[in-house]
């Protein structure tokens, strides 16, 4: 209701102008096609070839004539590509995870109930994981999963007001890196924004850390990171650098890595 | 929301690390996390940060009638709250076991140790006494709440000033801060809690456990002590057997830690006092560290702009000017025509397209000869200046040429004036003018 009031006041501004800037919950954004001044052109464009659909990503809701912001953060936009008419979303700094279909996450098994496992993924509700959703699992050949184990899996169902469901196989039935994570190593939590940065292709942080020594790393979209290096000390160093790099500039990070390399 | 369960791998890793005498944040076994004390703009308001654990303390006072059995004593009241803000595991409106335990320990540490002179809080015996209320809000829970809470409570009490009162006969007058300076509470000593976590049935001992360490510990020993090394409270929980030596060693460590923390508290109080006296800025807004999130940032790449101009000139000098474009519509067959450059029109007849290509080649040749002419003009400096002139003409051409070329266009009896054609004519115009300039 509040957002509507703002829109009525003319507080809405064009989404295009706000890209890369901070937006607040309740703000209304007008899409280029919906601006009043462009009404004429819009009608003409409707007769032309159909563009791909404009997608409204996390932190935004459709409302009224444009978009309503529901989270605080930076407004982002990806231009129209093959088949899509562009995506708007809000990059926010949060730690609470909301399950999204297709996300790869690290979960902790909390219970075994009949033929499903209950997995804590940090969302509002625990996810369910069928024991058949592992590579090579059959009714006779059950996977060896204990309560408290770490699972790396993917969401296949993640709806509002519904229990999310995970699997540890891809569409062709292969594990593809998913499954139970080994008993060693260390798990810690970081913010979702940092995880997205780390998962970006050619992430500099990972490359810098890779110069130190070999280690294993699993990044879950739910903000959980699992690290394992040769020794406890090395694992701790990687975990601490990853945790700290959220507030470090690239130069500070390089200094830290150089310092660790010296020792 | 349910508390996040502890995975087997975390538990195993933590215990292994403790066995190797390593802690997650790189501390030694007997080290405290960083302690930060900041004060609000009001008296009796403070935030204590112990690592990532944050507690807000706020003291308030009220005139009430005393308890009948203690007619001359003021009342001290402690209230610790665990809101869901501190940790998603804390549910609103419910009193978990932890909360009851913390509140009782806090009362024992501060009230029963008689660190506040309650007699001085009496205004009229049996009728009016001060009730001092200490509210502690946990803003973030990252382990060792009791130490942080006890520090926050004592700091807030030390910082607090109550309004002055005077009694004349039966009449009690309360003065506002403007009329008379508020008076501080009289504090005898400062009891501070220090927690010890025990692992592996007491083999390993850690001071100031973090949240993760608290979750894997076997037992906890809390010792409250003041700087005179007087033990105010001691409590062991978790059901582990402790040896006499261990308890004695813990009390020795407590003595050292309490001395350090007391010194820090006093320094913080003095600093705040000084700032207030000088009329400087105080309050949380001044003391909150400015942390920047770099996760969404794109680094600014430094670009060397020293020789950009020379480079640009060089590129322009080397590059061939764009080829000449046919500005007039070419009629291929009846009903189809082509304007300007673009994809070859497959509708037209074969010969026509060949002819067009030829024309294009001719057009391309011309500028090359111009370039050669330029090179022949001996002196290097002259040449560069020529090229500079050339570039200026190129960049300006688009606007000027419209005016110059317009008559030409009309000469050619062109009837179509689509916007595309206009731009093309501009381009060609630019070319022609440039040629004129170089010649």
HADDOCK unambig.tbl for C-alpha pairs under 7 A between the chains (distance, minus, plus):
assign (segid A and resid 108 and name CA) (segid B and resid 7 and name CA) 6.16 0.50 0.50
assign (segid A and resid 122 and name CA) (segid B and resid 4 and name CA) 6.99 0.50 0.50
assign (segid A and resid 124 and name CA) (segid B and resid 1 and name CA) 6.76 0.50 0.50
assign (segid A and resid 148 and name CA) (segid B and resid 6 and name CA) 6.93 0.50 0.50
assign (segid A and resid 148 and name CA) (segid B and resid 7 and name CA) 4.48 0.50 0.50
assign (segid A and resid 148 and name CA) (segid B and resid 8 and name CA) 5.03 0.50 0.50
assign (segid A and resid 149 and name CA) (segid B and resid 7 and name CA) 6.02 0.50 0.50
assign (segid A and resid 149 and name CA) (segid B and resid 8 and name CA) 5.97 0.50 0.50
assign (segid A and resid 150 and name CA) (segid B and resid 7 and name CA) 6.80 0.50 0.50
assign (segid A and resid 183 and name CA) (segid B and resid 9 and name CA) 5.35 0.50 0.50
assign (segid A and resid 184 and name CA) (segid B and resid 9 and name CA) 5.69 0.50 0.50
assign (segid A and resid 184 and name CA) (segid B and resid 13 and name CA) 6.89 0.50 0.50
assign (segid A and resid 185 and name CA) (segid B and resid 9 and name CA) 6.46 0.50 0.50
assign (segid A and resid 185 and name CA) (segid B and resid 13 and name CA) 6.57 0.50 0.50
assign (segid A and resid 186 and name CA) (segid B and resid 9 and name CA) 6.30 0.50 0.50
assign (segid A and resid 186 and name CA) (segid B and resid 10 and name CA) 5.48 0.50 0.50
assign (segid A and resid 186 and name CA) (segid B and resid 13 and name CA) 6.10 0.50 0.50
assign (segid A and resid 187 and name CA) (segid B and resid 10 and name CA) 5.90 0.50 0.50
assign (segid A and resid 193 and name CA) (segid B and resid 295 and name CA) 6.21 0.50 0.50
assign (segid A and resid 194 and name CA) (segid B and resid 295 and name CA) 5.41 0.50 0.50
assign (segid A and resid 197 and name CA) (segid B and resid 295 and name CA) 6.07 0.50 0.50
assign (segid A and resid 232 and name CA) (segid B and resid 17 and name CA) 6.40 0.50 0.50
assign (segid A and resid 236 and name CA) (segid B and resid 24 and name CA) 6.46 0.50 0.50
assign (segid A and resid 246 and name CA) (segid B and resid 293 and name CA) 6.06 0.50 0.50
assign (segid A and resid 246 and name CA) (segid B and resid 294 and name CA) 5.65 0.50 0.50
assign (segid A and resid 246 and name CA) (segid B and resid 295 and name CA) 5.55 0.50 0.50
assign (segid A and resid 247 and name CA) (segid B and resid 291 and name CA) 6.63 0.50 0.50
assign (segid A and resid 247 and name CA) (segid B and resid 292 and name CA) 5.69 0.50 0.50
assign (segid A and resid 247 and name CA) (segid B and resid 293 and name CA) 5.14 0.50 0.50
assign (segid A and resid 247 and name CA) (segid B and resid 294 and name CA) 5.48 0.50 0.50
assign (segid A and resid 248 and name CA) (segid B and resid 294 and name CA) 6.48 0.50 0.50
assign (segid A and resid 249 and name CA) (segid B and resid 294 and name CA) 6.59 0.50 0.50
